[in-house]
Amino acid sequence: RTFQYFLNDKIDVDEKDFVRLIGFENIKVRIPDPNDDYIRPISYICDEELVMAMKAIVSNSYGITPDNLFITTAREFGFKRTGENIINALLSVYLTMLDNGEITEVDGKVRITD
């Protein structure tokens, strides 16, 4: 955390230790290049990016369940399997989205709140 001392007025570090330039708001969903074998670990993907991906998937789906949303989101980020770390990260983001009123569940299906 020494770098924080020197860059204190230029960076922001969130509660999950993601570092951003102050004022940077242009977060995008980064899907892995199919020609590259590198897949970012789930811990390298910020919650905001996961939220954006999940919302895009829900808006382009008809009647997706939470479990299918997690699997589809994981696949979009290049994960072939959904282990405990991946499911826990996605579930945490999903529950936050529910609490914030960004999404709802109706009859077991996920919908974006208007």
CYANA upper distance limits for C-alpha pairs under 8 A (distance plus 0.5 A):
  1 ARG  CA      5 TYR  CA      7.83
  2 THR  CA      6 PHE  CA      7.60
  3 PHE  CA      7 LEU  CA      6.53
  4 GLN  CA      8 ASN  CA      5.59
  4 GLN  CA     11 ILE  CA      7.93
  7 LEU  CA     11 ILE  CA      6.50
  8 ASN  CA     12 ASP  CA      8.06
  9 ASP  CA     22 ILE  CA      8.28
 10 LYS  CA     21 LEU  CA      6.28
 10 LYS  CA     22 ILE  CA      6.01
 11 ILE  CA     19 VAL  CA      7.11
 11 ILE  CA     20 ARG  CA      5.99
 11 ILE  CA     21 LEU  CA      4.87
 11 ILE  CA     22 ILE  CA      5.47
 12 ASP  CA     19 VAL  CA      6.26
 12 ASP  CA     20 ARG  CA      5.78
 12 ASP  CA     21 LEU  CA      6.61
 12 ASP  CA     22 ILE  CA      6.17
 13 VAL  CA     17 ASP  CA      5.97
 13 VAL  CA     18 PHE  CA      5.99
 13 VAL  CA     19 VAL  CA      5.07
 13 VAL  CA     20 ARG  CA      6.98
 14 ASP  CA     18 PHE  CA      5.99
 14 ASP  CA     19 VAL  CA      7.28
 18 PHE  CA     46 CYS  CA      7.48
 20 ARG  CA     24 PHE  CA      7.15
 27 ILE  CA     48 GLU  CA      7.86
 27 ILE  CA     49 GLU  CA      7.12
 28 LYS  CA     49 GLU  CA      6.80
 28 LYS  CA     52 MET  CA      8.21
 29 VAL  CA     49 GLU  CA      5.83
 29 VAL  CA     50 LEU  CA      8.01
 29 VAL  CA     52 MET  CA      7.15
 29 VAL  CA     53 ALA  CA      6.65
 30 ARG  CA     49 GLU  CA      8.47
 30 ARG  CA     77 PHE  CA      8.14
 31 ILE  CA     76 GLU  CA      6.86
 31 ILE  CA     77 PHE  CA      5.95
 31 ILE  CA     78 GLY  CA      7.86
 32 PRO  CA     36 ASP  CA      7.86
 32 PRO  CA     38 TYR  CA      7.93
 32 PRO  CA     39 ILE  CA      6.92
 32 PRO  CA     76 GLU  CA      8.49
 32 PRO  CA     77 PHE  CA      6.75
 32 PRO  CA     78 GLY  CA      6.71
 33 ASP  CA     37 ASP  CA      8.41
 39 ILE  CA     77 PHE  CA      7.95
 39 ILE  CA     78 GLY  CA      6.65
 39 ILE  CA     79 PHE  CA      7.89
 40 ARG  CA     44 TYR  CA      6.59
 40 ARG  CA     45 ILE  CA      7.76
 40 ARG  CA     77 PHE  CA      8.42
 41 PRO  CA     45 ILE  CA      7.72
 42 ILE  CA     85 ASN  CA      8.00
 42 ILE  CA     86 ILE  CA      6.59
 42 ILE  CA     89 ALA  CA      7.82
 43 SER  CA     89 ALA  CA      8.47
 45 ILE  CA     49 GLU  CA      7.09
 45 ILE  CA     50 LEU  CA      7.56
 46 CYS  CA     50 LEU  CA      7.08
 47 ASP  CA     51 VAL  CA      6.59
 47 ASP  CA     93 VAL  CA      6.79
 48 GLU  CA     52 MET  CA      6.75
 49 GLU  CA     53 ALA  CA      6.73
 50 LEU  CA     54 MET  CA      6.56
 50 LEU  CA     73 THR  CA      8.39
 50 LEU  CA     90 LEU  CA      7.84
 50 LEU  CA     93 VAL  CA      7.67
 51 VAL  CA     55 LYS  CA      6.58
 51 VAL  CA     93 VAL  CA      7.20
 51 VAL  CA     94 TYR  CA      8.18
 51 VAL  CA     97 MET  CA      8.09
 52 MET  CA     56 ALA  CA      6.69
 53 ALA  CA     57 ILE  CA      6.73
 53 ALA  CA     73 THR  CA      7.19
 54 MET  CA     58 VAL  CA      6.63
 54 MET  CA     69 LEU  CA      7.48
 54 MET  CA     73 THR  CA      6.75
 55 LYS  CA     59 SER  CA      6.54
 55 LYS  CA    112 ILE  CA      7.48
 56 ALA  CA     60 ASN  CA      6.75
 57 ILE  CA     61 SER  CA      6.62
 57 ILE  CA     69 LEU  CA      7.77
 57 ILE  CA     72 THR  CA      8.20
 57 ILE  CA     73 THR  CA      7.85
 58 VAL  CA     62 TYR  CA      8.01
 58 VAL  CA     64 ILE  CA      7.27
 58 VAL  CA     69 LEU  CA      7.86
 58 VAL  CA    110 VAL  CA      7.33
 58 VAL  CA    111 ARG  CA      7.04
 58 VAL  CA    112 ILE  CA      7.49
 59 SER  CA    111 ARG  CA      8.20
 59 SER  CA    112 ILE  CA      7.56
 63 GLY  CA    109 LYS  CA      5.68
 63 GLY  CA    110 VAL  CA      7.17
 63 GLY  CA    111 ARG  CA      8.31
 64 ILE  CA     68 ASN  CA      6.71
 64 ILE  CA     69 LEU  CA      6.78
 64 ILE  CA    109 LYS  CA      5.78
 64 ILE  CA    110 VAL  CA      6.32
 65 THR  CA     69 LEU  CA      6.58
 65 THR  CA    108 GLY  CA      6.49
 65 THR  CA    109 LYS  CA      5.08
 65 THR  CA    110 VAL  CA      6.34
 66 PRO  CA     70 PHE  CA      6.76
 66 PRO  CA    108 GLY  CA      8.13
 66 PRO  CA    109 LYS  CA      7.37
 66 PRO  CA    110 VAL  CA      6.85
 67 ASP  CA     71 ILE  CA      6.88
 68 ASN  CA     72 THR  CA      6.46
 69 LEU  CA     73 THR  CA      6.45
 70 PHE  CA     74 ALA  CA      6.59
 70 PHE  CA     87 ILE  CA      7.31
 70 PHE  CA     90 LEU  CA      6.73
 70 PHE  CA     91 LEU  CA      8.10
 71 ILE  CA     75 ARG  CA      6.69
 71 ILE  CA     82 THR  CA      7.27
 72 THR  CA     76 GLU  CA      6.72
 73 THR  CA     77 PHE  CA      7.02
 74 ALA  CA     78 GLY  CA      7.01
 74 ALA  CA     79 PHE  CA      5.83
 74 ALA  CA     80 LYS  CA      8.15
 74 ALA  CA     81 ARG  CA      8.32
 74 ALA  CA     82 THR  CA      7.24
 74 ALA  CA     86 ILE  CA      7.82
 75 ARG  CA     79 PHE  CA      5.55
 75 ARG  CA     80 LYS  CA      6.69
 75 ARG  CA     81 ARG  CA      8.44
 82 THR  CA     86 ILE  CA      6.21
 82 THR  CA     87 ILE  CA      6.70
 83 GLY  CA     87 ILE  CA      6.72
 84 GLU  CA     88 ASN  CA      6.41
 85 ASN  CA     89 ALA  CA      6.64
 86 ILE  CA     90 LEU  CA      6.70
 87 ILE  CA     91 LEU  CA      6.34
 88 ASN  CA     92 SER  CA      6.50
 89 ALA  CA     93 VAL  CA      6.93
 90 LEU  CA     94 TYR  CA      6.51
 91 LEU  CA     95 LEU  CA      6.52
 92 SER  CA     96 THR  CA      6.78
 93 VAL  CA     97 MET  CA      6.71
 94 TYR  CA     98 LEU  CA      6.79
 95 LEU  CA     99 ASP  CA      6.62
 96 THR  CA    100 ASN  CA      6.53
 97 MET  CA    101 GLY  CA      6.65
 97 MET  CA    102 GLU  CA      5.64
 97 MET  CA    103 ILE  CA      6.42
 98 LEU  CA    102 GLU  CA      6.56
 98 LEU  CA    103 ILE  CA      5.80
 98 LEU  CA    104 THR  CA      6.50
101 GLY  CA    113 THR  CA      7.16
102 GLU  CA    112 ILE  CA      6.62
102 GLU  CA    113 THR  CA      5.84
103 ILE  CA    110 VAL  CA      7.27
103 ILE  CA    111 ARG  CA      6.01
103 ILE  CA    112 ILE  CA      4.82
103 ILE  CA    113 THR  CA      5.39
104 THR  CA    110 VAL  CA      6.31
104 THR  CA    111 ARG  CA      5.82
104 THR  CA    112 ILE  CA      6.85
104 THR  CA    113 THR  CA      6.78
105 GLU  CA    109 LYS  CA      5.74
105 GLU  CA    110 VAL  CA      5.11
105 GLU  CA    111 ARG  CA      6.61
106 VAL  CA    110 VAL  CA      6.99
106 VAL  CA    111 ARG  CA      7.69
